[in-house]
Amino acid sequence: MTSQQMMDLTQQYILNTYGRFPVALDHGQGATLYDPEGRAYIDFTSGIGVSSLGYGCALWADAIAQQAQKLGHSSNLFYTGPAAQLAEILCRRTGMAGVFFANGGGEANEGMIKLARKYSFDRYGQGRAAIITLNNSFHGRTITTLKATGQERFHNYFFPFTEGFRYADANDLPSLEAQSGADVCAVMVELVQGEGGVLPLDQEYVRTLARICKERDWLLLVDEVQSGVGRTGSLFAFQRYGVEPDVVSFAKGIAGGLPMSGILANAKCRNVLGPGTHATTFGANPICAAAALVVQETLTDAFLQEVEEKGTYLRQGIEALNLPCFGATRGMGLMIGIEVKPGYSNGEIASKLVENGLLVLTAGDGMRLLPPLVISGEEMDAGLAIMKKVLS
Ligand SMILES: *Cc1c(COP(=O)(O)O)cnc(C)c1O
């Protein structure tokens, strides 16, 4: 198929829910993607933080092919190997006690919310089910996770939404106090707000929040759908904050491009959801889990150190360009935000860069970069050169 054929068919037959760039993608290698006509694009997006091992990774593709030959799916009424191995590795590397596997970020967060409410119900009965989330957060597109998202513009059209969410300002303890009450069961945060604009929470705020949660028996729920699985230069961002969440959700990068997600629960929470209380047909898929095992093998401590160094390199490279449209950079590891100065539109900047062969994302009013974790120095330099040429 040509690019034009892909665009025509998509527009005719796929529901028009995305504002797409006029680019079709066919294949890739490393952090470089190609359209059907062979035009190259440097990828600073990984999809949206998904293709952590980049494209054309032979280890990943072989693991998927081998598992597909052996067993492509089984229900969760039977035992399978890859998900069990993956759960063990995730628990060992995080100190958490158990995993529930699902398929996407919103779905994982739904599970985390259900777990928090059942934990509270089991201990305290009804009427203690409110969850405090942060303004400017993003937690998903289901009816419940839209309402958990602390941005008014998402609370539209789909009424009635799920009750029981209240919003506090990030890094603001008095604002948290103002939302607290006897009806609260949990606080749910992204440690680095992703869609909201790549805004890391303050270390001190997060530590105090963790202490408050412990004192009041509120569960600390951390949404690491975007920040997890190596993105910030540690396996999970919470490990950089020195806090111990009760439940952590993960998704985007977990399987390097196949749909998989889940929640990690600590010892206090690992038995809250018993048989019959939570399930998902596709969860713990052996092919996705086999792919995720390759991601885990790749993310050694040395590799994570490189992610951190690459993030520093890219941020310094961008700041050194001194582009008129960009202000400061922020973020952690290869989760990078760039401030866009007043008078410039982040959407227009993204379009211009994409048109010139560099894929980037926006978030909030700024730019967001989530390159494959395996991106090379040459590819970062090529992306910086495009920025310089197009935006100077
Ligand atoms: C992307 C994202 C989600 C939603 O994930 P889906 O897989 O699109 O359902 C939830 N939380 C955060 C922090 C995200 O970045």
The ligand as a Gaussian input file, in Angstrom:
#p B3LYP/6-31G(d) Opt

LIG

0 1
 C       -1.547000       6.868000      28.418000
 C       -1.901000       6.985000      29.845000
 C       -3.046000       6.371000      30.368000
 C       -4.047000       5.656000      29.494000
 O       -3.505000       4.520000      28.890000
 P       -4.296000       3.767000      27.708000
 O       -3.411000       2.596000      27.384000
 O       -4.417000       4.746000      26.584000
 O       -5.606000       3.362000      28.246000
 C       -3.261000       6.445000      31.731000
 N       -2.407000       7.094000      32.538000
 C       -1.297000       7.700000      32.074000
 C       -0.372000       8.387000      33.023000
 C       -1.009000       7.680000      30.713000
 O        0.070000       8.300000      30.245000

